[in-house]
Amino acid sequence: MKKVSALILSAILSCCLLTACGVPVETPTTSASETGGEKIKITVTRWGEIAENDAEKTMVDKFNAENDAIEIVYDVVPGDGYGDRLTTSFSSGEGYDLFASGEGDFFKWIETGLASPMDSLMAADSDWLKDMNKSILEMGQIQGSQYYIVREYSPICLWYNRDVFDRNNVEYPTSDWTWSDLEEAAEKLTVKNADGTYESFGFNAQTWTYAPLTYMQSNGLDIISPDETEVEGYLNSAEMVAAIERYAGYSSGDDRISPNAADFEAFGDASAMLINGTLAMTLNGSWAKSSMESSGVNYGTAIVPGNHESYLCASGYAISSRCKNPEAAWEVLKALTGAECTALRAQNTATLPTIDSQLEEVKAIIGEQNMGIIDQLPTSVQPVGLRASIGNPAAAAFSEALERVIYKDGDTKTILDEAVQDVKTAMAD
């Protein structure tokens, strides 16, 4: 069935490539003769490596072959040191016209003045964006302006092992679940052997920053103020104190429902535990899909409990503030993030498309076990680091505070008060 589904997906996405799902990939009508006989060169960079059937390289080659006004100069840099390479290129006075960034650095490049808003370019070309998924498009909007167009993305949702649920007679997660429902299920799914060792844990209360922050977000809490200027009264609020203690308590004590650091040493990481049936549930991104499928585990996905708000991970392209031909760069950006390229990515790397019409096609064949990934999209939100300059310092302080609470390194309110002071110090520097 997996092979059949893969063939169907390939066929659907191939159709999308032929039709571009109704979204044309437009290019300027200006010819080289109108620009002095030379093509406008637009330099583009991203991290990683060019794999076989690389979607972007395919689009670059096609664009360069078909466009007589613009030429893409494509530079793929190894992931290690990409940020430093980018900074160095701009500080040297050269830089790129278009550059890719992970969402963790979205705000960084805006603050340093290297990313340029593209609102005026979008306003003059509004039809091109009309079919892009709203949550995905908004991921690139920072403080009211569009700085990035998403190329790849991954919503964080709830992943679970159905066999662990079945053997303990627990019903699968539903869209109506609250966090209390998850806790109740996790208690039933946490099973001890006769000698006191654990057969399975119900939930993974991991310390990867996006997971506990998604927990807070889905409980209606945030670590910064609504106007995105303060942490006082939010990162250290009474509600946050209670929530972080509750979360830390999942992996503490003999009645814990989540593995702790020592358990991971014994059982392996969370993905391995979910696959081998020693863990029932965890929060993860859609990148987990390939390992789940290749392992053959009987898994499922569901939206996050509570108010269902969850962090969205992404990478996107920005137009550099140093770009001398933003209109030409916009045409290149459209080619690298538009319907044709996103269909190629989905076909060749199993990433989700950014175009709603293509998502509808994928829904039909992605499989019921993966529907939580797509169902999560409408309530996915920007990570706190994308919303304001205070976001990343606040997230770092929260992460350190959570570790301290887990290891009982003092009174929780005092720990969070100190975290607030750390953020204030970081912002003052």
DRENTI-458123 format. One line per field, with one value per residue (C-alpha): residue in three letters; residue number from 0; x, y, z. Coordinates in nm, 2 decimals, decimal comma. Layout:
! residues N
residuo: c(ala_...)
num: c(NUM_...)
x: c(X_...)
y: c(Y_...)
z: c(Z_...)
END
This chain:
! residues 429
residuo: c(met_lys_lys_val_ser_ala_leu_ile_leu_ser_ala_ile_leu_ser_cys_cys_leu_leu_thr_ala_cys_gly_val_pro_val_glu_thr_pro_thr_thr_ser_ala_ser_glu_thr_gly_gly_glu_lys_ile_lys_ile_thr_val_thr_arg_trp_gly_glu_ile_ala_glu_asn_asp_ala_glu_lys_thr_met_val_asp_lys_phe_asn_ala_glu_asn_asp_ala_ile_glu_ile_val_tyr_asp_val_val_pro_gly_asp_gly_tyr_gly_asp_arg_leu_thr_thr_ser_phe_ser_ser_gly_glu_gly_tyr_asp_leu_phe_ala_ser_gly_glu_gly_asp_phe_phe_lys_trp_ile_glu_thr_gly_leu_ala_ser_pro_met_asp_ser_leu_met_ala_ala_asp_ser_asp_trp_leu_lys_asp_met_asn_lys_ser_ile_leu_glu_met_gly_gln_ile_gln_gly_ser_gln_tyr_tyr_ile_val_arg_glu_tyr_ser_pro_ile_cys_leu_trp_tyr_asn_arg_asp_val_phe_asp_arg_asn_asn_val_glu_tyr_pro_thr_ser_asp_trp_thr_trp_ser_asp_leu_glu_glu_ala_ala_glu_lys_leu_thr_val_lys_asn_ala_asp_gly_thr_tyr_glu_ser_phe_gly_phe_asn_ala_gln_thr_trp_thr_tyr_ala_pro_leu_thr_tyr_met_gln_ser_asn_gly_leu_asp_ile_ile_ser_pro_asp_glu_thr_glu_val_glu_gly_tyr_leu_asn_ser_ala_glu_met_val_ala_ala_ile_glu_arg_tyr_ala_gly_tyr_ser_ser_gly_asp_asp_arg_ile_ser_pro_asn_ala_ala_asp_phe_glu_ala_phe_gly_asp_ala_ser_ala_met_leu_ile_asn_gly_thr_leu_ala_met_thr_leu_asn_gly_ser_trp_ala_lys_ser_ser_met_glu_ser_ser_gly_val_asn_tyr_gly_thr_ala_ile_val_pro_gly_asn_his_glu_ser_tyr_leu_cys_ala_ser_gly_tyr_ala_ile_ser_ser_arg_cys_lys_asn_pro_glu_ala_ala_trp_glu_val_leu_lys_ala_leu_thr_gly_ala_glu_cys_thr_ala_leu_arg_ala_gln_asn_thr_ala_thr_leu_pro_thr_ile_asp_ser_gln_leu_glu_glu_val_lys_ala_ile_ile_gly_glu_gln_asn_met_gly_ile_ile_asp_gln_leu_pro_thr_ser_val_gln_pro_val_gly_leu_arg_ala_ser_ile_gly_asn_pro_ala_ala_ala_ala_phe_ser_glu_ala_leu_glu_arg_val_ile_tyr_lys_asp_gly_asp_thr_lys_thr_ile_leu_asp_glu_ala_val_gln_asp_val_lys_thr_ala_met_ala_asp)
num: c(0_1_2_3_4_5_6_7_8_9_10_11_12_13_14_15_16_17_18_19_20_21_22_23_24_25_26_27_28_29_30_31_32_33_34_35_36_37_38_39_40_41_42_43_44_45_46_47_48_49_50_51_52_53_54_55_56_57_58_59_60_61_62_63_64_65_66_67_68_69_70_71_72_73_74_75_76_77_78_79_80_81_82_83_84_85_86_87_88_89_90_91_92_93_94_95_96_97_98_99_100_101_102_103_104_105_106_107_108_109_110_111_112_113_114_115_116_117_118_119_120_121_122_123_124_125_126_127_128_129_130_131_132_133_134_135_136_137_138_139_140_141_142_143_144_145_146_147_148_149_150_151_152_153_154_155_156_157_158_159_160_161_162_163_164_165_166_167_168_169_170_171_172_173_174_175_176_177_178_179_180_181_182_183_184_185_186_187_188_189_190_191_192_193_194_195_196_197_198_199_200_201_202_203_204_205_206_207_208_209_210_211_212_213_214_215_216_217_218_219_220_221_222_223_224_225_226_227_228_229_230_231_232_233_234_235_236_237_238_239_240_241_242_243_244_245_246_247_248_249_250_251_252_253_254_255_256_257_258_259_260_261_262_263_264_265_266_267_268_269_270_271_272_273_274_275_276_277_278_279_280_281_282_283_284_285_286_287_288_289_290_291_292_293_294_295_296_297_298_299_300_301_302_303_304_305_306_307_308_309_310_311_312_313_314_315_316_317_318_319_320_321_322_323_324_325_326_327_328_329_330_331_332_333_334_335_336_337_338_339_340_341_342_343_344_345_346_347_348_349_350_351_352_353_354_355_356_357_358_359_360_361_362_363_364_365_366_367_368_369_370_371_372_373_374_375_376_377_378_379_380_381_382_383_384_385_386_387_388_389_390_391_392_393_394_395_396_397_398_399_400_401_402_403_404_405_406_407_408_409_410_411_412_413_414_415_416_417_418_419_420_421_422_423_424_425_426_427_428)
x: c(0,00_0,29_0,42_0,08_0,04_0,38_0,29_-0,04_0,13_0,39_0,12_-0,07_0,23_0,34_0,00_0,07_0,40_0,23_-0,05_0,13_-0,21_-0,34_-0,06_0,16_0,53_0,56_0,88_0,96_0,88_1,20_1,45_1,83_1,83_1,63_1,89_2,19_2,24_2,33_2,11_2,05_2,24_2,06_2,28_2,11_2,24_2,11_2,27_2,30_2,41_2,26_2,11_1,99_1,66_1,71_1,40_1,56_1,85_1,60_1,41_1,73_1,84_1,49_1,47_1,81_1,73_1,39_1,45_1,63_1,64_1,76_2,03_2,04_2,38_2,32_2,55_2,49_2,69_2,75_2,52_2,81_2,91_2,64_2,54_2,90_2,95_2,64_2,75_3,10_2,97_2,76_3,03_3,27_3,04_2,93_2,65_2,36_2,04_1,84_1,93_1,77_1,72_1,58_1,31_1,54_1,73_1,44_1,45_1,83_1,86_1,59_1,76_2,09_1,93_2,01_1,65_1,43_1,05_0,88_0,53_0,54_0,66_0,37_0,12_0,20_0,18_-0,10_-0,25_0,07_0,02_-0,35_-0,32_-0,05_-0,16_-0,24_-0,05_0,26_0,25_0,21_0,51_0,73_0,55_0,75_0,60_0,35_0,57_0,65_1,03_1,03_0,85_0,85_1,02_0,99_0,80_0,70_0,42_0,47_0,20_0,13_0,28_0,18_0,23_-0,11_0,01_0,10_-0,26_-0,41_-0,24_-0,34_-0,70_-0,67_-0,85_-0,64_-0,60_-0,87_-0,91_-1,11_-0,83_-0,73_-0,39_-0,58_-0,70_-0,34_-0,22_-0,50_-0,41_-0,04_-0,09_-0,26_0,01_0,29_0,34_0,59_0,73_0,71_1,07_0,98_1,15_0,94_0,78_0,66_0,61_0,30_0,44_0,78_0,81_1,12_1,34_1,39_1,27_0,99_0,82_0,76_0,69_0,42_0,29_0,27_0,12_-0,15_-0,23_-0,29_0,04_0,32_0,66_0,64_0,37_0,10_0,28_0,60_0,81_0,81_0,88_0,80_0,46_0,46_0,78_0,74_0,36_0,18_0,03_0,37_0,51_0,22_0,25_0,63_0,61_0,34_0,54_0,86_0,67_0,58_0,94_1,00_0,96_0,86_0,52_0,65_0,47_0,77_1,12_1,40_1,76_1,86_1,57_1,69_2,03_1,87_1,60_1,75_1,61_1,24_1,21_1,36_1,14_0,82_0,92_1,00_0,69_0,85_0,70_0,33_0,33_0,57_0,56_0,75_0,77_0,67_1,04_0,96_0,74_1,02_1,17_0,82_0,73_1,06_1,05_0,71_0,57_0,20_0,18_-0,06_-0,06_-0,30_-0,32_-0,18_-0,42_-0,56_-0,63_-0,43_-0,18_0,16_0,49_0,56_0,92_1,02_1,29_1,23_1,39_1,45_1,55_1,86_1,87_2,18_1,99_2,02_1,74_1,46_1,20_1,43_1,50_1,12_1,08_1,36_1,20_0,87_1,04_1,21_0,90_0,61_0,37_0,61_0,90_0,70_0,55_0,89_1,00_0,70_0,76_1,13_1,17_0,82_0,80_0,46_0,37_0,30_0,01_-0,34_-0,46_-0,16_-0,22_-0,58_-0,44_-0,19_-0,47_-0,63_-0,33_-0,11_-0,28_-0,50_-0,20_-0,04_-0,35_-0,25_0,04_-0,20_-0,48_-0,23_-0,15_-0,45_-0,36_0,02_0,18_0,52_0,78_0,84_1,18_1,01_0,78_1,02_1,39_1,31_1,18_1,50_1,65_1,32_1,32_1,68_1,60_1,29_1,49_1,75_1,48_1,30_1,63_1,67_1,31_1,35_1,66_1,50_1,77_1,57_1,23_1,04_0,92_1,28_1,42_1,17_1,24_1,61_1,52_1,34_1,65_1,86_1,64_1,66_2,04_2,06_1,84_2,04_2,36)
y: c(0,00_0,24_0,18_0,24_0,56_0,68_0,61_0,80_1,09_1,10_1,10_1,38_1,60_1,53_1,67_1,97_2,02_2,02_2,26_2,44_2,39_2,70_2,92_3,04_3,09_3,43_3,59_3,95_4,04_4,26_4,11_4,12_4,37_4,61_4,59_4,67_4,32_4,15_3,96_4,09_3,85_3,76_3,58_3,32_3,12_2,85_2,59_2,21_2,03_1,97_1,63_1,42_1,57_1,88_2,09_2,43_2,34_2,20_2,53_2,74_2,55_2,58_2,95_3,03_2,84_3,01_3,36_3,60_3,89_3,74_3,49_3,31_3,26_2,98_2,92_2,63_2,64_2,35_2,38_2,42_2,78_2,90_3,19_3,30_3,28_3,49_3,75_3,76_3,80_4,10_4,26_4,24_4,46_4,17_3,97_3,80_3,92_3,63_3,42_3,14_3,14_2,91_3,05_3,08_3,35_3,53_3,82_3,83_3,92_4,19_4,34_4,35_4,52_4,25_4,14_4,38_4,40_4,29_4,44_4,67_4,39_4,17_4,45_4,47_4,10_4,00_3,72_3,52_3,47_3,41_3,03_3,00_2,85_3,14_3,00_2,94_3,28_3,45_3,26_3,51_3,82_3,99_4,30_4,37_4,33_4,04_3,96_3,60_3,36_3,01_2,73_2,44_2,41_2,16_2,20_2,04_1,80_1,50_1,17_0,84_0,46_0,30_-0,04_0,10_0,25_-0,08_-0,31_-0,08_-0,03_0,35_0,54_0,73_1,11_1,32_1,69_1,74_1,65_1,88_1,85_1,69_1,42_1,37_1,33_1,09_0,88_0,90_0,77_0,46_0,42_0,44_0,08_-0,07_-0,43_-0,64_-0,54_-0,17_-0,10_0,07_-0,12_0,21_0,58_0,77_1,10_1,26_1,59_1,69_1,99_2,09_2,45_2,44_2,15_2,31_2,65_2,47_2,33_2,68_2,82_2,55_2,63_2,99_3,12_3,31_3,42_3,77_4,04_4,08_4,40_4,19_4,43_4,28_3,95_4,08_3,94_3,68_3,47_3,48_3,50_3,28_3,09_3,02_2,91_2,65_2,54_2,49_2,29_2,08_2,01_1,94_1,71_1,48_1,35_1,36_1,10_0,74_0,82_1,00_0,96_1,08_0,94_1,15_1,18_0,85_0,67_0,79_0,65_0,31_0,32_0,54_0,87_0,95_0,85_0,51_0,47_0,56_0,31_0,02_0,08_0,20_0,55_0,62_1,00_1,28_1,62_1,63_1,79_1,64_1,54_1,24_1,09_0,93_0,74_0,63_0,50_0,33_0,16_0,00_0,12_0,15_0,52_0,81_1,19_1,43_1,80_1,94_1,93_2,24_2,54_2,35_2,63_2,49_2,62_2,61_2,54_2,67_2,81_3,09_3,32_3,69_3,96_4,13_4,50_4,51_4,39_4,64_4,48_4,38_4,34_4,08_3,92_3,89_3,70_3,46_3,42_3,33_3,06_2,91_2,91_2,89_2,61_2,43_2,42_2,33_2,04_1,92_1,93_1,73_1,48_1,44_1,49_1,42_1,77_1,93_2,18_2,54_2,58_2,51_2,34_2,10_2,04_1,93_1,68_1,55_1,51_1,25_1,02_1,11_0,85_0,88_0,83_1,15_1,38_1,54_1,71_1,89_1,94_2,12_2,39_2,62_2,67_2,68_3,00_3,18_3,08_3,36_3,44_3,56_3,81_4,06_4,12_4,01_3,67_3,48_3,60_3,51_3,16_3,10_3,22_3,00_2,70_2,74_2,80_2,48_2,28_2,43_2,35_1,99_1,95_2,13_2,40_2,64_2,78_2,80_3,16_3,27_3,08_3,25_3,59_3,54_3,44_3,77_3,96_3,76_3,87_4,24_4,21_4,06_4,33_4,61_4,47)
z: c(0,00_0,07_-0,28_-0,43_-0,23_-0,33_-0,70_-0,66_-0,49_-0,77_-1,03_-0,86_-0,81_-1,17_-1,28_-1,06_-1,23_-1,57_-1,47_-1,19_-1,02_-1,19_-1,07_-1,36_-1,31_-1,47_-1,58_-1,69_-2,04_-2,06_-2,30_-2,28_-2,57_-2,35_-2,07_-2,28_-2,42_-2,08_-1,85_-1,50_-1,27_-0,95_-0,69_-0,47_-0,18_0,05_0,28_0,23_-0,08_-0,43_-0,42_-0,72_-0,86_-0,64_-0,69_-0,67_-0,90_-1,15_-1,14_-1,16_-1,48_-1,63_-1,54_-1,69_-2,01_-2,06_-1,93_-2,17_-1,92_-1,59_-1,50_-1,16_-1,01_-0,76_-0,47_-0,23_0,09_0,34_0,64_0,89_0,90_0,66_0,89_0,92_0,54_0,49_0,74_0,59_0,23_0,33_0,55_0,26_0,05_-0,18_-0,04_-0,22_-0,38_-0,24_0,06_0,25_0,62_0,89_1,10_1,40_1,22_1,05_1,30_1,31_0,94_0,98_1,28_1,11_0,81_0,56_0,48_0,29_0,31_-0,01_0,05_-0,25_-0,48_-0,35_-0,39_-0,76_-0,80_-0,56_-0,78_-0,75_-0,37_-0,36_-0,36_-0,09_0,24_0,48_0,78_0,57_0,41_0,75_0,87_0,67_0,80_1,07_1,26_0,99_0,68_0,45_0,47_0,38_0,14_0,29_0,08_0,33_0,66_0,93_1,18_1,52_1,61_1,83_1,72_1,88_1,86_1,80_1,92_2,27_2,28_2,17_2,41_2,70_2,57_2,55_2,28_2,02_2,06_1,91_1,81_2,13_2,36_2,64_2,81_3,10_2,86_2,74_3,10_3,18_2,88_2,95_3,30_3,16_2,89_3,14_3,24_3,49_3,49_3,80_3,90_3,89_3,56_3,28_3,00_2,84_2,90_2,81_2,69_2,61_2,80_2,61_2,67_2,30_2,34_2,07_2,25_2,59_2,43_2,22_2,54_2,69_2,37_2,35_2,72_2,63_2,78_2,63_2,76_2,61_2,63_2,35_2,24_2,22_2,44_2,79_2,97_3,32_3,42_3,14_3,16_3,54_3,58_3,84_3,55_3,40_3,73_3,76_3,40_3,40_3,72_3,57_3,26_3,45_3,68_3,38_3,39_3,77_4,04_4,05_3,92_3,61_3,28_3,07_3,04_3,20_3,10_3,26_3,09_2,75_2,82_2,88_2,60_2,33_2,20_2,17_1,81_1,88_2,18_1,98_1,71_1,95_2,16_2,48_2,43_2,34_2,25_2,16_2,00_1,67_1,33_1,00_0,94_1,16_0,88_0,68_0,98_1,10_0,76_0,70_1,04_0,97_1,31_1,35_1,42_1,40_1,42_1,58_1,65_1,97_2,27_2,44_2,21_1,94_1,88_1,79_1,66_1,29_1,18_0,84_0,61_0,36_0,11_0,17_-0,07_0,04_0,13_-0,09_-0,39_-0,68_-0,89_-0,64_-0,92_-1,09_-0,76_-0,70_-1,02_-0,91_-0,56_-0,72_-0,93_-0,62_-0,40_-0,64_-0,74_-0,98_-0,74_-0,44_-0,64_-0,73_-0,36_-0,26_-0,54_-0,48_-0,10_0,04_0,19_0,20_-0,07_0,02_-0,22_-0,10_-0,42_-0,39_-0,02_-0,11_-0,35_-0,09_0,16_-0,05_-0,05_0,25_0,47_0,77_1,00_0,87_0,86_1,20_1,02_0,77_1,03_1,25_0,99_1,05_1,42_1,37_1,49_1,46_1,72_1,97_1,82_1,50_1,66_1,82_1,91_2,27_2,15_2,11_2,44_2,61_2,46_2,57_2,92_2,93_2,81_3,08_3,35_3,25_3,29_3,64_3,74_3,62_3,83_4,12_4,12_4,35_4,39_4,05_4,09_4,18_3,88_3,65_3,81_3,74_3,38_3,34_3,46_3,21_2,93_3,04_3,06_2,71_2,57_2,74_2,59)
END
